[in-house]
Amino acid sequence: MEADRPLKKIAILTSGMSRGSNFIAICKWFRDRELPVGIAFVTVNKKEAPIIEKCEELGVQHVNISTRDMHVFEQELLRYLKELNIELIALAGFLKKLSADFIKEFGKPILNIHPALLPKHGGKGMYGMNVHRAVFDCRDRESGVTVHLVDENYDTGKIVFQRCVPVDDCHTPEEIAARVLQIEHEIYAPAIWQILQENLTVKR
Ligand code: GRF
């Protein structure tokens, strides 16, 4: 039975005013299926981040680590990751770049979810509504979600999962955003589960 297998611990990184909707979807997906995956902690970088309340509702530890100095952030994060034997990091609304040194030292998969079909509509500044506005302005007939490994640049790591969604009937970028977010909630946790099971060696 899956639940008898050793618990795999993951960490989720968020920043700023992250809504935490992906965190909730991931947490529920694993709990509902009684799969041996636990969110050991969620990082926040603002003490008033809305995600803190969600963590408390779901009984998940949150740690406040400032991202003002990314070197200090990475050192502190590595301490938690090693201490808790974390097997995978999932970014959910984390907007900072992680350094090549950090990625190498962690040495395990780091995933990000991007609300479009990379390599289109990715890169610096392409987050949140900026992405959906670009899709809308380009009159793309479809958008989608990409789960990819994180490297030291924005949105360029190896793609591990993508799903398309038609948006040709959407009248506003907000409509696109709502449709894409629904897909994010459906695919992020299964993608994490797949990567944990494959015990993927980190090739980028
Ligand atoms: C999501 O749209 C995700 O694609 C992007 O950041 C957003 C986080 O949203 N990387 P939430 O905080 O999980 O609701």
Residues whose N, C-alpha, C, O or C-beta is under 5 A from the ligand:
A	BS01	GRF	S18 R19 G20 S21 N22 F23 A92 G93 I113 H114 P115
